[in-house]
Amino acid sequence: MDPYAQRAATSPVRFLYGLNPLAKLAAPLPVMALLIFVRDAATPAAFLLLAYAVLLVGVGFTRRLVAVLFLALPIGAVAIGFGFALWTDAARVDQSVIVWQVGGWTMYGGAIEVGVATGLRLSAIVALTLIAGLSTTGPDLVRAGVQQLRVPYRIGYTALAAFRFVPRFGYELDVIRQAHRVRGAHGGRGPLAAVARWFGYIVPLMAGAIRHAERVALAMDARAFGAYADRTERHLVPWRVRDSVFVVAFWAVSAALFAALFPWGLA
């Protein structure tokens, strides 16, 4: 994805696109930190549903969203849960329920509970990060960090320029592949030919990267990048009232869920 590309127009109902990137990070961040210390399954499941509700309402409904929410996250949760169920020490879980036995090895219900809780916890944390990840562009995040958090623009925009190299490399790699096909330098078929093709891509790709880095450096010098402590912003990313409302509302709902479920067993 091109981090400089303009976001496609969406319905006004998709409110996440209109929020400050820092608000979308600040709202779920305390919940993500607290979920690390949660060991039950109900609490992460509740926050997983909350994250799904926010995403389905606030983000444009695309194939990418469907694939992430209904394929990648569930499959990841199942795989992680099963893996942790296998790795859990049987001596430290409830052994009253035996799920299955293979020779001298036994899978207990307590291990399954630990695996399910762990898979749900990690999935909930990932889903909460998607609130900002699926509705924020790289330039807006950098601008918000520079304008609201007072991050030095030398750091922010340098990191953004480096991030811009990723789609550039993808484009140049595609051009190099097409040039090799035109010249018939495909090298045949099979794994050895594939390795040879990739070695043939390295040198022109590195040469293109060096040329691009030199052009970016000259352009930044020509614009007096880093000459002054502050820099005029062409595009502002302000913190509005709706950003504060979203953060406070998300914190209130999260506090209500923690109070209702209270997963630490201190009550």
N, C-alpha and C positions, 0 to 999 in steps of 0.2 A: 504494500500500500504506500502511496505517496503521502508523506506527512504534510506536504504543502497543499494538497488538493483541497478544494472547497467541499464542505459537507453537502450532500444532496438534500434538497428541500423536503421536509416531512410535515406531517399534520401537526397543528398546534397542540394536539393532545399529547404528543411525545415530548413531555416537559423536560426530560433529562438533557436534551440538546441545548436548551436555553439556560442552563445553570452554569455557574462558575465551576471550572474543573476542581478547584480546591474544595468547594462545597461537596462535590461528589466523592472526594477523598476523605474529607473530615467526617462525614456522616457515618460511614460504615467502619472507620478505623478503630474506634474503641471496642466495637462489637467483635471485630476480628481478633483484637488482642485478648479479650476475655474468653473467646471460644477456645483459645489454646489451652486454657485451664479447665475446660469442661470435659467431663468423662461420661455423661449419659447420652442417650440417643435422641431424646425428645427435644432438648434445647437446640442442637444443630439442625434438626429437622424443621423446627419452627422458623429458624432464621433462614434456612434454605427456601422455605415457602415464601417468606417475606421478600427475599432477594428475587425470586422468580416473579412475584407479583409486581415489584417495582420495575423489573426489566420488561415484562410483557406489556406494561402500560406505558412506560417512559421511553422505550427504544423502538425504532421502526422494525416491523415484523418482516424479517428477511430469512432467506435460506440459511445464512450464516448463524443467525440467532437460533433458529430451530435446531441446527446441527449441534451447536454448543450446548443448549439447554436440555435437549431431549435425546441426544446421542452421546456426546463426549462426556458430559458430567455424570449421567447415570452409569455409563460403562466404566468410567474411572472410579466412581464410588464403589461399584461392585468388585472391581479388580483389587482396589486398595483394601476393602473390607475383607475379602477372601484371603489376601496375602497376610494381613495382620492377624486374622484368625489362625492361620497356619503357624505364624511365628510366636504367638502368645505362649508364655510359659504355662503349661497345664496345672502346675502346682499352685498358681496364684489366681485361679479363676474358680467359679462355681462348677463342681463336678457332679452335681445331682442329675443332670440331664446328659445322656450320651447320644450324640447325633449319629456318628458312625465310627467303626473300628476297622483298621487295616493292620492285621498282624498284632504287633505289640503297641501300635500307635492308636490313640483315641482322640477323637474330636469332641469336645464337650460344648454344651450349650453356652457356658460362660465365655468360652473363647469366641464363639460366634457373636455374642453380644458385644465383646470388646472390638471385634473387627467391624461390625456394623456401626458402632458409635464412632470409631476412628474414620471410617469412610465418609460418614455423614458430616463429621466435623470438618474434614479437609474440603469436601465438596461445598459446604456452606461458606467457608473462607474464600474459596475460588469464586463462587457465585457473587459474593459481596464485592470482590475486586472488579467483577465485570460491570458493575454499576457505573464506574468511571471508565473502564477500559473500552466498553462498547459505544460510548457516547461522547468521547473526548478525543480531540486531535492533538498531535504532538505540539504544533505551534501554539495552540491555545493554552496548553499546560505550561509551556515555557513562559508565555506572556503573563499568565496568572502568577507564576512563581516569581517573576521579575517585578511585577507591579504590586502584588499583595504581600509576598513573603520577603521582598527586598533581596532576592537572590541576585548577585552581581551579573549583569547582562553579559559580561565576558564569558562566564561559565555557562549560562543558560543557552545563549545562541551558538556558542562553540559546540556544545553537546548536540544541539539541534542540527547544526551543519554536518556533524559526524553521522547522526542518525539518517540524514538525507542521503548518505552514501549507499545505504542498503538498496533502495529501489533503483538507484543509478547502476549499481553492480548487476542487478537483475536484468536491466535493459541492455547493458553492454554484453553480458553473457549471451543473451538471446541473439544479438547482432553477430557475435563471434561464431555461434553455432550455425547461423544461416550462411555466413561466409564460408565455413568449412563444408557445408553441404553443397554450395555452388561449385566449389573447387573439387568436390569428390573426395575430400580428405576425411571420410567417415571412419576409415580403418576397419571395415568389416563388422562382423557381429560377434557376440560372445562377451564374457566378462573381461578378458584381456584387452579386447578392442575398446571396451568402455573405459577401462583404466587409461589406455593410451590416449583416447579422446580427451579425457579430463586433464591429463598432463599437457595436451596441446592447447587447452584453454587457459592454463595458468599464466604463461608469459604475456600474451596479449591483454589478459584481464588486469595483471599487475601494471602493465604499461599504461592502460587506460585509467587505472586508479591514480597513478602518479600524476598524469596530465590533469585529471579532474581536481586533485588536491592542490596543484599549483594554480589552477584557474580560480578556485575558491579563495586561496590565500591572497592572490593579487586583487580579487574583487573586494575582500575585506579590508585590505590595506588602502585601496582606492577610496573607500568610504570612511576612512579614519576610525576603523573599528578598534575600540580600546583606548582611544586617545583621551577620552574624558570619563569622569566618574559616572555620569548619567548619560542616557541616550533617549532621544525623542521617540515615542512609540506611535506608529501609524495606526495600529489596530489596538484598541483598548478592550480589556476583559474585566469589566468592573464587578465588584461585589454588590449585589442588589438585595433588596428586602426578601425576595423570593428565595435567595440562597440561604439566608438566615432561617427562614421559615422551614425550608426543607431539612436543614441540619437539625433544628430543634425538634421537628416532628419525628424525624427518624430516631433521634436519641430517646424521645418520649416513648415511642412504640417499643424500642429495644429494651428500655428500662422496665416497661410493663411486662414484656415477655420474660425477662430475667426474674422479675419479682414473682410472677405467676408460677414459673417452673422451678426456680431456685435450685440449680443443679449441684450446688456445693454441699448440700446436706448439713447446713449449720443451723437451720431453724429448729 
